[in-house]
């Protein structure tokens, strides 16, 4: 079993090292161009809707955190008798 485990680890290391072989910059950019062409980019409308959604959710999250902080601050001051 230890020999089998060692052989498996060596095989994994070998395949990892083979994947790290340096390629020329031109080959790299050619591969990048191929991969980018496979991407399904959002439409202008989808990007706008996504942006508005993120802004609204961030605003709601900040309001929630402010309210929770205010509530717990008030509760702790009341219970412990701090503050004015």
PyMOL Python script that loads the backbone (N, CA, C, O; Angstrom):
from pymol import cmd

cmd.read_pdbstr("""\
ATOM      1  N   UNK A   1       0.818  -1.214   0.000  1.00  0.00           N
ATOM      2  CA  UNK A   1       0.000   0.000   0.000  1.00  0.00           C
ATOM      3  C   UNK A   1       0.856   1.270   0.000  1.00  0.00           C
ATOM      4  O   UNK A   1       0.568   2.183  -0.773  1.00  0.00           O
ATOM      5  N   UNK A   2       1.896   1.364   0.837  1.00  0.00           N
ATOM      6  CA  UNK A   2       2.729   2.568   0.776  1.00  0.00           C
ATOM      7  C   UNK A   2       3.403   2.738  -0.589  1.00  0.00           C
ATOM      8  O   UNK A   2       3.578   3.865  -1.052  1.00  0.00           O
ATOM      9  N   UNK A   3       3.784   1.626  -1.240  1.00  0.00           N
ATOM     10  CA  UNK A   3       4.401   1.735  -2.566  1.00  0.00           C
ATOM     11  C   UNK A   3       3.402   2.254  -3.589  1.00  0.00           C
ATOM     12  O   UNK A   3       3.747   3.066  -4.447  1.00  0.00           O
ATOM     13  N   UNK A   4       2.160   1.780  -3.495  1.00  0.00           N
ATOM     14  CA  UNK A   4       1.116   2.238  -4.404  1.00  0.00           C
ATOM     15  C   UNK A   4       0.839   3.726  -4.195  1.00  0.00           C
ATOM     16  O   UNK A   4       0.668   4.481  -5.152  1.00  0.00           O
ATOM     17  N   UNK A   5       0.799   4.126  -2.934  1.00  0.00           N
ATOM     18  CA  UNK A   5       0.568   5.531  -2.605  1.00  0.00           C
ATOM     19  C   UNK A   5       1.708   6.394  -3.136  1.00  0.00           C
ATOM     20  O   UNK A   5       1.470   7.458  -3.707  1.00  0.00           O
ATOM     21  N   UNK A   6       2.949   5.935  -2.947  1.00  0.00           N
ATOM     22  CA  UNK A   6       4.111   6.677  -3.417  1.00  0.00           C
ATOM     23  C   UNK A   6       4.089   6.783  -4.946  1.00  0.00           C
ATOM     24  O   UNK A   6       4.409   7.835  -5.499  1.00  0.00           O
ATOM     25  N   UNK A   7       3.714   5.702  -5.624  1.00  0.00           N
ATOM     26  CA  UNK A   7       3.649   5.721  -7.086  1.00  0.00           C
ATOM     27  C   UNK A   7       2.579   6.704  -7.569  1.00  0.00           C
ATOM     28  O   UNK A   7       2.786   7.429  -8.542  1.00  0.00           O
ATOM     29  N   UNK A   8       1.458   6.721  -6.894  1.00  0.00           N
ATOM     30  CA  UNK A   8       0.387   7.646  -7.252  1.00  0.00           C
ATOM     31  C   UNK A   8       0.825   9.092  -7.044  1.00  0.00           C
ATOM     32  O   UNK A   8       0.569   9.950  -7.889  1.00  0.00           O
ATOM     33  N   UNK A   9       1.479   9.357  -5.930  1.00  0.00           N
ATOM     34  CA  UNK A   9       1.959  10.716  -5.654  1.00  0.00           C
ATOM     35  C   UNK A   9       2.983  11.136  -6.697  1.00  0.00           C
ATOM     36  O   UNK A   9       2.947  12.266  -7.184  1.00  0.00           O
ATOM     37  N   UNK A  10       3.908  10.222  -7.047  1.00  0.00           N
ATOM     38  CA  UNK A  10       4.907  10.546  -8.069  1.00  0.00           C
ATOM     39  C   UNK A  10       4.249  10.838  -9.409  1.00  0.00           C
ATOM     40  O   UNK A  10       4.679  11.746 -10.120  1.00  0.00           O
ATOM     41  N   UNK A  11       3.218  10.088  -9.764  1.00  0.00           N
ATOM     42  CA  UNK A  11       2.502  10.315 -11.024  1.00  0.00           C
ATOM     43  C   UNK A  11       1.820  11.680 -11.007  1.00  0.00           C
ATOM     44  O   UNK A  11       1.846  12.396 -12.008  1.00  0.00           O
ATOM     45  N   UNK A  12       1.214  12.043  -9.886  1.00  0.00           N
ATOM     46  CA  UNK A  12       0.569  13.346  -9.769  1.00  0.00           C
ATOM     47  C   UNK A  12       1.581  14.481  -9.873  1.00  0.00           C
ATOM     48  O   UNK A  12       1.328  15.486 -10.538  1.00  0.00           O
ATOM     49  N   UNK A  13       2.716  14.320  -9.220  1.00  0.00           N
ATOM     50  CA  UNK A  13       3.762  15.340  -9.290  1.00  0.00           C
ATOM     51  C   UNK A  13       4.268  15.480 -10.712  1.00  0.00           C
ATOM     52  O   UNK A  13       4.484  16.596 -11.185  1.00  0.00           O
ATOM     53  N   UNK A  14       4.460  14.366 -11.398  1.00  0.00           N
ATOM     54  CA  UNK A  14       4.948  14.396 -12.776  1.00  0.00           C
ATOM     55  C   UNK A  14       3.954  15.123 -13.685  1.00  0.00           C
ATOM     56  O   UNK A  14       4.352  15.960 -14.496  1.00  0.00           O
ATOM     57  N   UNK A  15       2.660  14.805 -13.551  1.00  0.00           N
ATOM     58  CA  UNK A  15       1.668  15.457 -14.410  1.00  0.00           C
ATOM     59  C   UNK A  15       1.564  16.943 -14.084  1.00  0.00           C
ATOM     60  O   UNK A  15       1.338  17.760 -14.977  1.00  0.00           O
ATOM     61  N   UNK A  16       1.729  17.303 -12.799  1.00  0.00           N
ATOM     62  CA  UNK A  16       1.704  18.713 -12.411  1.00  0.00           C
ATOM     63  C   UNK A  16       2.894  19.446 -13.020  1.00  0.00           C
ATOM     64  O   UNK A  16       2.739  20.543 -13.558  1.00  0.00           O
ATOM     65  N   UNK A  17       4.074  18.851 -12.939  1.00  0.00           N
ATOM     66  CA  UNK A  17       5.268  19.477 -13.501  1.00  0.00           C
ATOM     67  C   UNK A  17       5.149  19.626 -15.013  1.00  0.00           C
ATOM     68  O   UNK A  17       5.617  20.619 -15.570  1.00  0.00           O
ATOM     69  N   UNK A  18       4.537  18.662 -15.685  1.00  0.00           N
ATOM     70  CA  UNK A  18       4.360  18.761 -17.129  1.00  0.00           C
ATOM     71  C   UNK A  18       3.421  19.901 -17.493  1.00  0.00           C
ATOM     72  O   UNK A  18       3.568  20.513 -18.550  1.00  0.00           O
ATOM     73  N   UNK A  19       2.452  20.191 -16.620  1.00  0.00           N
ATOM     74  CA  UNK A  19       1.521  21.279 -16.904  1.00  0.00           C
ATOM     75  C   UNK A  19       2.173  22.646 -16.695  1.00  0.00           C
ATOM     76  O   UNK A  19       1.640  23.662 -17.141  1.00  0.00           O
ATOM     77  N   UNK A  20       3.328  22.676 -16.015  1.00  0.00           N
ATOM     78  CA  UNK A  20       4.012  23.938 -15.747  1.00  0.00           C
ATOM     79  C   UNK A  20       5.089  24.258 -16.779  1.00  0.00           C
ATOM     80  O   UNK A  20       5.812  25.243 -16.626  1.00  0.00           O
ATOM     81  N   UNK A  21       5.209  23.448 -17.819  1.00  0.00           N
ATOM     82  CA  UNK A  21       6.223  23.681 -18.831  1.00  0.00           C
ATOM     83  C   UNK A  21       5.967  25.038 -19.481  1.00  0.00           C
ATOM     84  O   UNK A  21       4.846  25.349 -19.884  1.00  0.00           O
ATOM     85  N   UNK A  22       7.020  25.832 -19.573  1.00  0.00           N
ATOM     86  CA  UNK A  22       6.897  27.181 -20.128  1.00  0.00           C
ATOM     87  C   UNK A  22       6.596  27.116 -21.623  1.00  0.00           C
ATOM     88  O   UNK A  22       7.150  26.292 -22.350  1.00  0.00           O
ATOM     89  N   UNK A  23       5.714  27.996 -22.059  1.00  0.00           N
ATOM     90  CA  UNK A  23       5.427  28.124 -23.481  1.00  0.00           C
ATOM     91  C   UNK A  23       5.832  29.524 -23.910  1.00  0.00           C
ATOM     92  O   UNK A  23       6.024  30.404 -23.072  1.00  0.00           O
ATOM     93  N   UNK A  24       5.959  29.725 -25.184  1.00  0.00           N
ATOM     94  CA  UNK A  24       6.375  31.038 -25.683  1.00  0.00           C
ATOM     95  C   UNK A  24       5.253  32.050 -25.445  1.00  0.00           C
ATOM     96  O   UNK A  24       4.079  31.683 -25.390  1.00  0.00           O
ATOM     97  N   UNK A  25       5.621  33.319 -25.305  1.00  0.00           N
ATOM     98  CA  UNK A  25       4.586  34.346 -25.094  1.00  0.00           C
ATOM     99  C   UNK A  25       3.556  34.386 -26.221  1.00  0.00           C
ATOM    100  O   UNK A  25       2.367  34.588 -25.972  1.00  0.00           O
ATOM    101  N   UNK A  26       4.011  34.193 -27.463  1.00  0.00           N
ATOM    102  CA  UNK A  26       3.047  34.233 -28.574  1.00  0.00           C
ATOM    103  C   UNK A  26       2.055  33.076 -28.474  1.00  0.00           C
ATOM    104  O   UNK A  26       0.869  33.249 -28.755  1.00  0.00           O
ATOM    105  N   UNK A  27       2.534  31.896 -28.076  1.00  0.00           N
ATOM    106  CA  UNK A  27       1.654  30.739 -27.897  1.00  0.00           C
ATOM    107  C   UNK A  27       0.682  30.991 -26.743  1.00  0.00           C
ATOM    108  O   UNK A  27      -0.495  30.637 -26.825  1.00  0.00           O
ATOM    109  N   UNK A  28       1.180  31.602 -25.674  1.00  0.00           N
ATOM    110  CA  UNK A  28       0.337  31.920 -24.524  1.00  0.00           C
ATOM    111  C   UNK A  28      -0.798  32.850 -24.935  1.00  0.00           C
ATOM    112  O   UNK A  28      -1.958  32.596 -24.609  1.00  0.00           O
ATOM    113  N   UNK A  29      -0.470  33.932 -25.653  1.00  0.00           N
ATOM    114  CA  UNK A  29      -1.501  34.890 -26.043  1.00  0.00           C
ATOM    115  C   UNK A  29      -2.464  34.298 -27.060  1.00  0.00           C
ATOM    116  O   UNK A  29      -3.633  34.681 -27.103  1.00  0.00           O
ATOM    117  N   UNK A  30      -1.990  33.378 -27.867  1.00  0.00           N
ATOM    118  CA  UNK A  30      -2.881  32.694 -28.806  1.00  0.00           C
ATOM    119  C   UNK A  30      -3.903  31.864 -28.025  1.00  0.00           C
ATOM    120  O   UNK A  30      -5.087  31.846 -28.361  1.00  0.00           O
ATOM    121  N   UNK A  31      -3.432  31.178 -26.981  1.00  0.00           N
ATOM    122  CA  UNK A  31      -4.341  30.383 -26.152  1.00  0.00           C
ATOM    123  C   UNK A  31      -5.318  31.275 -25.395  1.00  0.00           C
ATOM    124  O   UNK A  31      -6.493  30.938 -25.249  1.00  0.00           O
ATOM    125  N   UNK A  32      -4.828  32.410 -24.918  1.00  0.00           N
ATOM    126  CA  UNK A  32      -5.709  33.356 -24.216  1.00  0.00           C
ATOM    127  C   UNK A  32      -6.803  33.838 -25.162  1.00  0.00           C
ATOM    128  O   UNK A  32      -7.972  33.898 -24.782  1.00  0.00           O
ATOM    129  N   UNK A  33      -6.426  34.180 -26.390  1.00  0.00           N
ATOM    130  CA  UNK A  33      -7.406  34.645 -27.373  1.00  0.00           C
ATOM    131  C   UNK A  33      -8.460  33.576 -27.644  1.00  0.00           C
ATOM    132  O   UNK A  33      -9.644  33.888 -27.769  1.00  0.00           O
ATOM    133  N   UNK A  34      -8.034  32.317 -27.736  1.00  0.00           N
ATOM    134  CA  UNK A  34      -8.979  31.222 -27.963  1.00  0.00           C
ATOM    135  C   UNK A  34      -9.945  31.088 -26.790  1.00  0.00           C
ATOM    136  O   UNK A  34     -11.147  30.904 -26.987  1.00  0.00           O
ATOM    137  N   UNK A  35      -9.418  31.181 -25.569  1.00  0.00           N
ATOM    138  CA  UNK A  35     -10.272  31.029 -24.392  1.00  0.00           C
ATOM    139  C   UNK A  35     -11.244  32.199 -24.264  1.00  0.00           C
ATOM    140  O   UNK A  35     -12.408  31.998 -23.916  1.00  0.00           O
ATOM    141  N   UNK A  36     -10.784  33.412 -24.541  1.00  0.00           N
ATOM    142  CA  UNK A  36     -11.654  34.589 -24.445  1.00  0.00           C
ATOM    143  C   UNK A  36     -12.778  34.503 -25.463  1.00  0.00           C
ATOM    144  O   UNK A  36     -13.893  34.954 -25.200  1.00  0.00           O
ATOM    145  N   UNK A  37     -12.491  33.924 -26.631  1.00  0.00           N
ATOM    146  CA  UNK A  37     -13.536  33.804 -27.648  1.00  0.00           C
ATOM    147  C   UNK A  37     -14.637  32.826 -27.225  1.00  0.00           C
ATOM    148  O   UNK A  37     -15.737  32.861 -27.778  1.00  0.00           O
ATOM    149  N   UNK A  38     -14.354  31.961 -26.256  1.00  0.00           N
ATOM    150  CA  UNK A  38     -15.346  30.995 -25.768  1.00  0.00           C
ATOM    151  C   UNK A  38     -16.278  31.601 -24.723  1.00  0.00           C
ATOM    152  O   UNK A  38     -17.317  31.022 -24.407  1.00  0.00           O
ATOM    153  N   UNK A  39     -15.913  32.759 -24.188  1.00  0.00           N
ATOM    154  CA  UNK A  39     -16.685  33.382 -23.113  1.00  0.00           C
ATOM    155  C   UNK A  39     -17.993  33.934 -23.666  1.00  0.00           C
ATOM    156  O   UNK A  39     -18.025  34.541 -24.737  1.00  0.00           O
ATOM    157  N   UNK A  40     -19.062  33.714 -22.923  1.00  0.00           N
ATOM    158  CA  UNK A  40     -20.352  34.317 -23.266  1.00  0.00           C
ATOM    159  C   UNK A  40     -20.467  35.609 -22.474  1.00  0.00           C
ATOM    160  O   UNK A  40     -20.743  35.590 -21.274  1.00  0.00           O
ATOM    161  N   UNK A  41     -20.255  36.725 -23.149  1.00  0.00           N
ATOM    162  CA  UNK A  41     -20.261  38.015 -22.476  1.00  0.00           C
ATOM    163  C   UNK A  41     -21.694  38.480 -22.262  1.00  0.00           C
ATOM    164  O   UNK A  41     -22.559  38.215 -23.097  1.00  0.00           O
ATOM    165  N   UNK A  42     -21.960  39.178 -21.140  1.00  0.00           N
ATOM    166  CA  UNK A  42     -23.313  39.681 -20.902  1.00  0.00           C
ATOM    167  C   UNK A  42     -23.629  40.835 -21.856  1.00  0.00           C
ATOM    168  O   UNK A  42     -22.740  41.555 -22.311  1.00  0.00           O
ATOM    169  N   UNK A  43     -24.913  40.984 -22.138  1.00  0.00           N
ATOM    170  CA  UNK A  43     -25.333  42.129 -22.953  1.00  0.00           C
ATOM    171  C   UNK A  43     -25.247  43.391 -22.100  1.00  0.00           C
ATOM    172  O   UNK A  43     -25.067  43.321 -20.884  1.00  0.00           O
ATOM    173  N   UNK A  44     -25.376  44.527 -22.744  1.00  0.00           N
ATOM    174  CA  UNK A  44     -25.333  45.799 -22.020  1.00  0.00           C
ATOM    175  C   UNK A  44     -26.461  45.862 -20.984  1.00  0.00           C
ATOM    176  O   UNK A  44     -26.268  46.349 -19.870  1.00  0.00           O
ATOM    177  N   UNK A  45     -27.638  45.363 -21.369  1.00  0.00           N
ATOM    178  CA  UNK A  45     -28.788  45.374 -20.455  1.00  0.00           C
ATOM    179  C   UNK A  45     -28.525  44.457 -19.256  1.00  0.00           C
ATOM    180  O   UNK A  45     -28.798  44.838 -18.118  1.00  0.00           O
ATOM    181  N   UNK A  46     -27.996  43.251 -19.501  1.00  0.00           N
ATOM    182  CA  UNK A  46     -27.696  42.324 -18.408  1.00  0.00           C
ATOM    183  C   UNK A  46     -26.661  42.908 -17.454  1.00  0.00           C
ATOM    184  O   UNK A  46     -26.789  42.775 -16.237  1.00  0.00           O
ATOM    185  N   UNK A  47     -25.643  43.550 -18.002  1.00  0.00           N
ATOM    186  CA  UNK A  47     -24.616  44.168 -17.159  1.00  0.00           C
ATOM    187  C   UNK A  47     -25.209  45.290 -16.317  1.00  0.00           C
ATOM    188  O   UNK A  47     -24.871  45.435 -15.142  1.00  0.00           O
ATOM    189  N   UNK A  48     -26.097  46.085 -16.919  1.00  0.00           N
ATOM    190  CA  UNK A  48     -26.741  47.171 -16.187  1.00  0.00           C
ATOM    191  C   UNK A  48     -27.622  46.661 -15.064  1.00  0.00           C
ATOM    192  O   UNK A  48     -27.587  47.179 -13.948  1.00  0.00           O
ATOM    193  N   UNK A  49     -28.417  45.638 -15.367  1.00  0.00           N
ATOM    194  CA  UNK A  49     -29.297  45.057 -14.345  1.00  0.00           C
ATOM    195  C   UNK A  49     -28.467  44.453 -13.216  1.00  0.00           C
ATOM    196  O   UNK A  49     -28.806  44.609 -12.043  1.00  0.00           O
ATOM    197  N   UNK A  50     -27.391  43.770 -13.563  1.00  0.00           N
ATOM    198  CA  UNK A  50     -26.519  43.189 -12.539  1.00  0.00           C
ATOM    199  C   UNK A  50     -25.888  44.248 -11.657  1.00  0.00           C
ATOM    200  O   UNK A  50     -25.807  44.086 -10.440  1.00  0.00           O
ATOM    201  N   UNK A  51     -25.440  45.338 -12.278  1.00  0.00           N
ATOM    202  CA  UNK A  51     -24.827  46.430 -11.520  1.00  0.00           C
ATOM    203  C   UNK A  51     -25.832  47.070 -10.573  1.00  0.00           C
ATOM    204  O   UNK A  51     -25.520  47.317  -9.408  1.00  0.00           O
ATOM    205  N   UNK A  52     -27.036  47.339 -11.065  1.00  0.00           N
ATOM    206  CA  UNK A  52     -28.072  47.949 -10.214  1.00  0.00           C
ATOM    207  C   UNK A  52     -28.430  47.013  -9.064  1.00  0.00           C
ATOM    208  O   UNK A  52     -28.625  47.462  -7.934  1.00  0.00           O
ATOM    209  N   UNK A  53     -28.516  45.726  -9.345  1.00  0.00           N
ATOM    210  CA  UNK A  53     -28.831  44.744  -8.302  1.00  0.00           C
ATOM    211  C   UNK A  53     -27.766  44.761  -7.207  1.00  0.00           C
ATOM    212  O   UNK A  53     -28.095  44.746  -6.021  1.00  0.00           O
ATOM    213  N   UNK A  54     -26.500  44.791  -7.599  1.00  0.00           N
ATOM    214  CA  UNK A  54     -25.409  44.810  -6.620  1.00  0.00           C
ATOM    215  C   UNK A  54     -25.459  46.083  -5.779  1.00  0.00           C
ATOM    216  O   UNK A  54     -25.284  46.024  -4.562  1.00  0.00           O
ATOM    217  N   UNK A  55     -25.692  47.219  -6.407  1.00  0.00           N
ATOM    218  CA  UNK A  55     -25.756  48.481  -5.671  1.00  0.00           C
ATOM    219  C   UNK A  55     -26.907  48.462  -4.665  1.00  0.00           C
ATOM    220  O   UNK A  55     -26.739  48.881  -3.520  1.00  0.00           O
ATOM    221  N   UNK A  56     -28.070  47.979  -5.089  1.00  0.00           N
ATOM    222  CA  UNK A  56     -29.232  47.920  -4.184  1.00  0.00           C
ATOM    223  C   UNK A  56     -28.969  46.963  -3.023  1.00  0.00           C
ATOM    224  O   UNK A  56     -29.267  47.289  -1.874  1.00  0.00           O
ATOM    225  N   UNK A  57     -28.413  45.785  -3.315  1.00  0.00           N
ATOM    226  CA  UNK A  57     -28.145  44.823  -2.243  1.00  0.00           C
ATOM    227  C   UNK A  57     -27.080  45.340  -1.275  1.00  0.00           C
ATOM    228  O   UNK A  57     -27.160  45.080  -0.075  1.00  0.00           O
ATOM    229  N   UNK A  58     -26.092  46.065  -1.782  1.00  0.00           N
ATOM    230  CA  UNK A  58     -25.083  46.661  -0.888  1.00  0.00           C
ATOM    231  C   UNK A  58     -25.725  47.709   0.014  1.00  0.00           C
ATOM    232  O   UNK A  58     -25.413  47.782   1.203  1.00  0.00           O
ATOM    233  N   UNK A  59     -26.615  48.512  -0.542  1.00  0.00           N
ATOM    234  CA  UNK A  59     -27.303  49.523   0.257  1.00  0.00           C
ATOM    235  C   UNK A  59     -28.158  48.863   1.336  1.00  0.00           C
ATOM    236  O   UNK A  59     -28.146  49.290   2.491  1.00  0.00           O
ATOM    237  N   UNK A  60     -28.895  47.826   0.960  1.00  0.00           N
ATOM    238  CA  UNK A  60     -29.727  47.113   1.955  1.00  0.00           C
ATOM    239  C   UNK A  60     -28.876  46.464   3.035  1.00  0.00           C
ATOM    240  O   UNK A  60     -29.234  46.504   4.212  1.00  0.00           O
ATOM    241  N   UNK A  61     -27.762  45.873   2.651  1.00  0.00           N
ATOM    242  CA  UNK A  61     -26.878  45.240   3.634  1.00  0.00           C
ATOM    243  C   UNK A  61     -26.303  46.286   4.588  1.00  0.00           C
ATOM    244  O   UNK A  61     -26.209  46.042   5.791  1.00  0.00           O
ATOM    245  N   UNK A  62     -25.920  47.443   4.058  1.00  0.00           N
ATOM    246  CA  UNK A  62     -25.358  48.482   4.933  1.00  0.00           C
ATOM    247  C   UNK A  62     -26.420  49.034   5.882  1.00  0.00           C
ATOM    248  O   UNK A  62     -26.115  49.341   7.034  1.00  0.00           O
ATOM    249  N   UNK A  63     -27.657  49.162   5.417  1.00  0.00           N
ATOM    250  CA  UNK A  63     -28.748  49.614   6.294  1.00  0.00           C
ATOM    251  C   UNK A  63     -28.988  48.588   7.398  1.00  0.00           C
ATOM    252  O   UNK A  63     -29.184  48.952   8.558  1.00  0.00           O
ATOM    253  N   UNK A  64     -28.971  47.310   7.036  1.00  0.00           N
ATOM    254  CA  UNK A  64     -29.165  46.255   8.034  1.00  0.00           C
ATOM    255  C   UNK A  64     -28.060  46.275   9.080  1.00  0.00           C
ATOM    256  O   UNK A  64     -28.334  46.196  10.277  1.00  0.00           O
ATOM    257  N   UNK A  65     -26.810  46.380   8.633  1.00  0.00           N
ATOM    258  CA  UNK A  65     -25.681  46.382   9.574  1.00  0.00           C
ATOM    259  C   UNK A  65     -25.757  47.608  10.475  1.00  0.00           C
ATOM    260  O   UNK A  65     -25.497  47.503  11.674  1.00  0.00           O
ATOM    261  N   UNK A  66     -26.108  48.770   9.922  1.00  0.00           N
ATOM    262  CA  UNK A  66     -26.264  49.988  10.732  1.00  0.00           C
ATOM    263  C   UNK A  66     -27.346  49.804  11.787  1.00  0.00           C
ATOM    264  O   UNK A  66     -27.162  50.164  12.950  1.00  0.00           O
ATOM    265  N   UNK A  67     -28.485  49.236  11.367  1.00  0.00           N
ATOM    266  CA  UNK A  67     -29.596  49.035  12.312  1.00  0.00           C
ATOM    267  C   UNK A  67     -29.216  48.042  13.407  1.00  0.00           C
ATOM    268  O   UNK A  67     -29.506  48.264  14.583  1.00  0.00           O
ATOM    269  N   UNK A  68     -28.566  46.949  13.014  1.00  0.00           N
ATOM    270  CA  UNK A  68     -28.164  45.954  14.011  1.00  0.00           C
ATOM    271  C   UNK A  68     -27.136  46.541  14.973  1.00  0.00           C
ATOM    272  O   UNK A  68     -27.210  46.300  16.178  1.00  0.00           O
ATOM    273  N   UNK A  69     -26.183  47.305  14.457  1.00  0.00           N
ATOM    274  CA  UNK A  69     -25.174  47.927  15.309  1.00  0.00           C
ATOM    275  C   UNK A  69     -25.814  48.914  16.278  1.00  0.00           C
ATOM    276  O   UNK A  69     -25.463  48.955  17.457  1.00  0.00           O
ATOM    277  N   UNK A  70     -26.754  49.708  15.775  1.00  0.00           N
ATOM    278  CA  UNK A  70     -27.436  50.682  16.637  1.00  0.00           C
ATOM    279  C   UNK A  70     -28.233  49.975  17.722  1.00  0.00           C
ATOM    280  O   UNK A  70     -28.198  50.372  18.887  1.00  0.00           O
ATOM    281  N   UNK A  71     -28.953  48.923  17.337  1.00  0.00           N
ATOM    282  CA  UNK A  71     -29.759  48.188  18.302  1.00  0.00           C
ATOM    283  C   UNK A  71     -28.895  47.553  19.389  1.00  0.00           C
ATOM    284  O   UNK A  71     -29.166  47.718  20.579  1.00  0.00           O
ATOM    285  N   UNK A  72     -27.862  46.830  18.981  1.00  0.00           N
ATOM    286  CA  UNK A  72     -27.028  46.144  19.973  1.00  0.00           C
ATOM    287  C   UNK A  72     -26.229  47.142  20.810  1.00  0.00           C
ATOM    288  O   UNK A  72     -25.992  46.907  21.995  1.00  0.00           O
ATOM    289  N   UNK A  73     -25.813  48.255  20.200  1.00  0.00           N
ATOM    290  CA  UNK A  73     -25.139  49.289  20.993  1.00  0.00           C
ATOM    291  C   UNK A  73     -26.058  49.851  22.057  1.00  0.00           C
ATOM    292  O   UNK A  73     -25.657  50.014  23.210  1.00  0.00           O
ATOM    293  N   UNK A  74     -27.303  50.152  21.671  1.00  0.00           N
ATOM    294  CA  UNK A  74     -28.287  50.658  22.630  1.00  0.00           C
ATOM    295  C   UNK A  74     -28.570  49.617  23.715  1.00  0.00           C
ATOM    296  O   UNK A  74     -28.639  49.948  24.898  1.00  0.00           O
ATOM    297  N   UNK A  75     -28.735  48.343  23.299  1.00  0.00           N
ATOM    298  CA  UNK A  75     -29.057  47.291  24.273  1.00  0.00           C
ATOM    299  C   UNK A  75     -27.912  47.108  25.281  1.00  0.00           C
ATOM    300  O   UNK A  75     -28.158  46.964  26.479  1.00  0.00           O
ATOM    301  N   UNK A  76     -26.698  47.114  24.810  1.00  0.00           N
ATOM    302  CA  UNK A  76     -25.559  46.918  25.726  1.00  0.00           C
ATOM    303  C   UNK A  76     -25.418  48.122  26.664  1.00  0.00           C
ATOM    304  O   UNK A  76     -25.159  47.955  27.856  1.00  0.00           O
ATOM    305  N   UNK A  77     -25.589  49.334  26.124  1.00  0.00           N
ATOM    306  CA  UNK A  77     -25.520  50.518  26.983  1.00  0.00           C
ATOM    307  C   UNK A  77     -26.614  50.488  28.041  1.00  0.00           C
ATOM    308  O   UNK A  77     -26.384  50.865  29.190  1.00  0.00           O
ATOM    309  N   UNK A  78     -27.814  50.035  27.649  1.00  0.00           N
ATOM    310  CA  UNK A  78     -28.925  49.967  28.595  1.00  0.00           C
ATOM    311  C   UNK A  78     -28.683  48.909  29.665  1.00  0.00           C
ATOM    312  O   UNK A  78     -28.896  49.158  30.852  1.00  0.00           O
ATOM    313  N   UNK A  79     -28.241  47.736  29.246  1.00  0.00           N
ATOM    314  CA  UNK A  79     -28.034  46.637  30.197  1.00  0.00           C
ATOM    315  C   UNK A  79     -26.877  46.941  31.141  1.00  0.00           C
ATOM    316  O   UNK A  79     -26.989  46.711  32.345  1.00  0.00           O
ATOM    317  N   UNK A  80     -25.766  47.454  30.612  1.00  0.00           N
ATOM    318  CA  UNK A  80     -24.591  47.693  31.445  1.00  0.00           C
ATOM    319  C   UNK A  80     -24.587  49.075  32.099  1.00  0.00           C
ATOM    320  O   UNK A  80     -23.750  49.358  32.956  1.00  0.00           O
ATOM    321  N   UNK A  81     -25.522  49.928  31.693  1.00  0.00           N
ATOM    322  CA  UNK A  81     -25.642  51.241  32.303  1.00  0.00           C
ATOM    323  C   UNK A  81     -24.592  52.225  31.833  1.00  0.00           C
ATOM    324  O   UNK A  81     -24.260  53.162  32.561  1.00  0.00           O
ATOM    325  N   UNK A  82     -24.059  52.037  30.633  1.00  0.00           N
ATOM    326  CA  UNK A  82     -23.078  52.975  30.088  1.00  0.00           C
ATOM    327  C   UNK A  82     -23.784  54.111  29.374  1.00  0.00           C
ATOM    328  O   UNK A  82     -24.983  54.044  29.106  1.00  0.00           O
ATOM    329  N   UNK A  83     -23.040  55.136  29.076  1.00  0.00           N
ATOM    330  CA  UNK A  83     -23.487  56.178  28.157  1.00  0.00           C
ATOM    331  C   UNK A  83     -24.571  57.068  28.727  1.00  0.00           C
ATOM    332  O   UNK A  83     -24.990  56.946  29.879  1.00  0.00           O
ATOM    333  N   UNK A  84     -25.003  57.971  27.858  1.00  0.00           N
ATOM    334  CA  UNK A  84     -25.977  58.967  28.303  1.00  0.00           C
ATOM    335  C   UNK A  84     -27.282  58.684  27.753  1.00  0.00           C
ATOM    336  O   UNK A  84     -28.235  59.417  28.017  1.00  0.00           O
TER     337      UNK A  84
END
""", "prot")
cmd.dss("prot")
cmd.show_as("cartoon", "prot")
cmd.util.cbc("prot")
cmd.orient("prot")
